[in-house]
Amino acid sequence: MRRREELNFSRARVLDGGMASELEFLGADISGKLWSAHVLADAPEKVIAVHRAYLEAGADILLTASYQVSRMGYAEYGLAAKRADTALLRSVQLATEARDEFLARHPGREALIAASLGPYGAALHNGSEYTGDYDCDFEELVGFHRSRIEVLAASNADVLAFETLPSLDEARAIGKALEAWPNIAAWFCFNSPDHRAPELQVAHGESLRECAMLAAGFPQTIAVGLNCTQPQWLPLLIPELQAASQKPIILYPNSGEGWDAHARVWTGRSDPMDYGRQAQNWFASGAQIVGGCCRTRPEHIRGVAAAALRS
């Protein structure tokens, strides 16, 4: 990874959209416990196709297909730790291939690669990433994150993207895990579920402002924000991020559709044009980087890119 001070985010304003959901739209099977990580080995061309589609839509930051990759998660699936490490590096390699091919055809464009790292709960496959209710101690949490940081620190990723963080403790554990690498860049994005958002809390119940203040204080942090949150809550939550620090704000909410956990189906509809209009408001309210999470597609990001040009 490049040193943090070598990273220029001044022109990077548009993050890509959902990886797993777009892979599913392309026909990939993401039903297993490793979710989109399966596709890294089984259909890498689909991962590249997703990256390419988001670049064509106007994204200048690509998230890797590594959210679900960890040694612990792979071990529970009967796979060796080395397989997880290889998958992490493979995810960066595929994003790099897509980025370099695109930039060769589009002189003047730039694109950064963010290594996607889900929370501890993502490896448990039980939904606890949306609650933060973990049965582990603090040192286990630190070790979980440190093992992935160690692998990716030697990769070509530009920034580590810690995503869907549900609690203050997990952010604190990541900060501890990062101590050995003071010069790399990282961003911290928290999850504020629908029923919590009006109280301005993250999933586990701590205040969003407190979490953002903690994350912003780490020397590696280049941005703090929210992901995997419903778009309707962002106007309430952006002021909390602004009050917490002077760090750039990054937002990548879900499409606006709802997830029925009992029936295991998405409900409602999403309008990419409306998403783009909302993105313009998020930029106007102080967000520096905007993209999309679950169920957002290239058309959503096209709207975000248009909003970025107008803001």
Secondary structure by P-SEA (a helix, b strand, c coil): ccccccccccccccccccaaaaaaaacccccccccccccccccaaaaaaaaaaaaaacccccccccccccaaaaaaacccaaaaaaaaaaaaaaaaaaaaaaaaacccbbbbbbbccccccccccccccccccccccaaaaaaaaaaaaaaaccccccbbbbcccccaaaaaaaaaaacccccccbbbbbbbcccccccccccccccaaaaaaaaaaccccccccccccccccccccaaaaaaacccbbbbbbccccccccccccccbbbbaaaaaaaaaaaaaaccccccccccccaaaaaaaaaaaaac
